[in-house]
Amino acid sequence: MPRLPMVKRQSDNRRAWVLVGPYVLLLTALMLVPFVATVHKALSTAPSLTFTLLSNPAKALAEPLSTKNFTAIVSDSTARKVVGTTLLLAASVATLLCGVAMFVGYHIARGRRWSGTVNAIVTFPSLAPGVTIAFGILWLFGPTGPINALLWRTLGIVDEPIAFTGTLFAVIVGDMALFSTIAVRMVASVYEMIDPVLEQASESLGARDSQTFRYVVWPLLLPGLAAAWIFLFFRTMAAYVAALVLGGGTQGVVVIPLDIYMQINSLGMGGTIGTAAAMAVVLVGTTLIGRAVFLVLMRRAFRERLGTEVL
């Protein structure tokens, strides 16, 4: 393919920047500047409730900085519990969803029987609001819901309705429902990049289905599956709807986003804006690290297969 003339290339670059420029400015105004102000507030020792870097930059530069808000997260048992619960929840949801997506995604990608129906069912959670899904699960497993009615009143397996709300299991179920579409679609797209001819060749040589999956499909699937796990892990870390509705709110299973909400709501009554800002920085920082690892895995896994750069 002949190289474009230098003038034409410069013109294309200018046109690209004209199109991208407004988005970059909007991103800077709505995300980058507030994040920098949040980092400054997390490091600031001033008791002010305002974000000084936004309201008075000159005064903010003169404020002393300290890491006490971050060390408080490590030293405080409640904060450690919140971080630990969030990590356990995110790891559980990502692992379970990847396990489910391995089977459902393969069924959809290979166009097996009823794959269209399965795909429609998987797509539904992405079409409904998260709060609606959470309340649907709450009704299904609630004290008067059909699950408890079957186990308690009809079958008599349990002596009383099973407590569901306010448990880690409830939040795991909620987040799995919310992110099931993303998980299945991501893993199904990885299967679609694996040529079915490889599986057919393995079967023609006498390999069983389990052997074909273990020695042919699994090595090709693993990088994409790892990338999906990382994406789901950090996506779950930032979620709070299931914890708010199914986890019992502020008195039940508390995750980092919910703790930030609680800290802001209780300002002046025990909550501090500095602690909330530190928690927000921890959440955003870990998410950015996860995003970087996700990009590395995606590029290594699919650059050669797609023949192009993966963003």
N, C-alpha and C positions, 0 to 999 in steps of 0.2 A: 504494500500500500504506500503510495507516494506521500512524502511529508508535506504538511500544509505550509504555505508561505508564512514567513514571520509576521507580516502585517495581518494576515487572516487570523493567525493564532492569537495575536494581541487583541484583535477585535472580539474574538470569541471570549477571551478572558474578561474583557471589560463588560461584555454583555452578561456574563455569568455573575460578576460582582454586582451589577445593577439589580439583577434578580434576587441575589442572595442577601445583598446589603440590608434591606428593610427587616428581613428575618433575623439577621445577626444583631441589629440594633434592638429589636423587640426582645430577643433572647437575653441580651445584656441588661436591658432595663428591668425585665420581669424576673430573671433568675440569678444572673451573675452578681449584680449589685446587691440584692437582698441577701445572697449567700455570704458575700464578703462582710456585710454588716452583721450577719448572724455570728460569723466566726469572731469578729471583733468583740461582739457582746459576750460571747462565751469566754473570751480571754480578759475582758474588762473587769476591774474590781469596783467600779462605780456602782452605787445602789440604784441609779436612775432606772425607771421602767421603760424609757424610750431607747430607741436604737440611735445612739449619739452620732454614729458615722453617717447616718442619713439626715438627721435633723441639724447637726452642727459638726461638720467634718473637722474644722480647726480645733474645736474642743476635744474631739475624739482622739486626735493625734497626741494630745497632751495627757490623756488618761493613762495611768499605770496599768500594765497588763500582767496577768498571772494565769497559771494553769490550775488554780484551785477548784474551778468548776468541773474540770475533767478528773482531777484526783478524787473529788467527792463521789463521782460515779463509781470509782473503784473501791473506795473505802466504805461507802454506804451499802448496807446489806439489802435494803429495798431496791436500790438502783441496780445492784448486781443481779438480784432476782428478776427484775424486768428485762435486763439484757439477756440473761440466761434463758428465760422463757421465750423471748423473741427468737433466739438462735435455735432452740429446740423445736419450736413451732415451724420455723422456716425450713429446717433440715427435714423434718417429718413430712411436711407437705410436698417439698420438692422430690423426695425419695419415693413417696407413695404415688405421686402423679406420674413420675417417669416410669414406674413399674406398670401402671395402668396404660400409659400412652404407648409403651412398647408393643402391647398386643392390639389395642384399638387402632393405633396409628398404622400398624402393618395391615390390618384388615381393610382400612380405608385406602391406603396407598396402592394395594394390590387389587383393588376392585372386587373383593370377595362378595359373596351373597349378602344382600341387605346392607351393603356398604353405604348406599345413598341414605337409607334410613338412619344408620348409625351416625353418619356425618351430620344429618339434620339435628339429631339429638345432642350431639357434641357441640353444635353451633349455638344452641339455644341459650346457654349461660352468657354468651357474649352479647345477646340481643336484649336481655332483661337487665334492669338496674340491679346493682349489687345488693341494695337494701331489700328489694323484693325477694331475691333468692334467699337471703338470710332469714327473712321472716317466714318464707315457705318452709325452710328447714326447721325453724323454731316450732312451727305448727305441726310438722310431721313427727318430730321427736318430743314434743311437749307433753306435759302431764295428761292432757285431754286429747292428744293426737292419736292417729291410727296405730302407731307402733306400740305405744303404751296400752292402748285399748285392746290390742291383740294379745300382748304378753300378759297383761294383768287381768283384764275382765274375761276375755274369751278363753285363753289357754290356761290361765292361772299359773304360769311359770314363775312369776314374781309375786311377792306379797303386797307390794305397793308400787306406784308408778316410779320408773327409773328417773333419777335426777340427771338432766341433760344440760340445761343452761348453767353456765358458770364453770364448765369443765374445759380442760385443754382439748379433749376429744371433740367437743362441740365446735371449737374454733378450727380445728384441723379439718373437720367435715365441711365447714363453711368455706374455708379458703380453697379446699380442693374443688368444691363446686364452682367457685368464682373463677379459678384459673384453669379449669379442665380444658376449655377450648384452646387456650394458648399452648398447653402442654401437648395435647394430641396433634394439633396442627404443626407444631414445631417438629415433633418426632416423625409424623407422617411425611413431612417435606424431606427429612433425611432419608427415609425409606425410598422416596421417589427418585433420589439421586443414585441409589444402588441399582445397577442394571439387573433386571430379573433373569437375564441370560446366565449370570453367574450362578444363581440358585438352580436353574434348570440343568446347567452343566454338572453341578455337584450331584444332583439327583440322578442324572443319567449315568454317573460313574458308580452308583450304588449306595450313596450316602443317605442315611436316614434324615428326616426333617430336623431332628435335634442336632445332628452332626453338621448339617448344612448351616443352621443358624449359628452354631458355636464357632465353626472354623471359617465360614465365608461371610455371613451377614454381620455377626457381632463385631469383628475388628473394624468393619467399615462404619458401623452404627455408633460405636463407642465415642468418638470425638464429638459428634453431633449431640449425642445423649448427654455427655458431660456439659456441653454448652447449654443445653436446655435446662439441666439441673441447676447450674449456676444462675441462669436467668430467673428461674422460678424461685430459687432461694432468696434472692435479693428483692424480687417482686413481692414475695410474701412478707419480707421484713418491713416493707413500707405500707402494708395493708392494715386497716383498722376496723373495717365494717363488720367483719365476722366477730372480732373481739368485742366490739361495742354492743352488738345485738345478741350474739350467742354466748359470749364469754362472761356475761354478767356485768358488763360496763366497768366502771371504775372500782367496783367492789369485788370483781371476779378476776379473770385472767387478763392481766395488764401487759401490753406490749409497748415497745418504744413509742410509736406514734400516739397511742392512747395516753401514755405517761406525759408526753409533751403537751397534749391537750389539757390534762389534769393540772400540770404545773402552771400553764397560762391562766386557767380558770380559777386557780387558788392563789393568785398573786396577792401578796399582802396578808395571807392567812396561812402561810407555810410554804407556798411555792415561790420560786425566785425565777426571774427572767433569765438570769445567767445560767442556772441549771437547765432550764428548758432549751436555751440556745446550745449548750454543750451537748445535750442529748440529740438535738437536731443535727449538729455537726458530725457526731458519731454515726448517725443514720445515713446522712448523705455521703460521708467519707467512705463507709463500708460499701455503699451502693456503687460509688464511682470505681472503687477497686474491683468489685465484682463485674462491672461493665467492662473494664479494661481486660480482665481475664477472659470474659466472654468473647470479646473481639479477637483476642489472640487465638483462642481455640477455634473460632469460626474461620479465621483466615487460614490457619494451618490445615483445617479439615476440608475446606471447600474451595480454596483458591485454585488448585490444580483441576478440580472437577468442573468448576464453572468457567475457568479460563479468564477470570477477571478478578478485580479486587473486591473483597467483601467488606463493606463498611461496618 
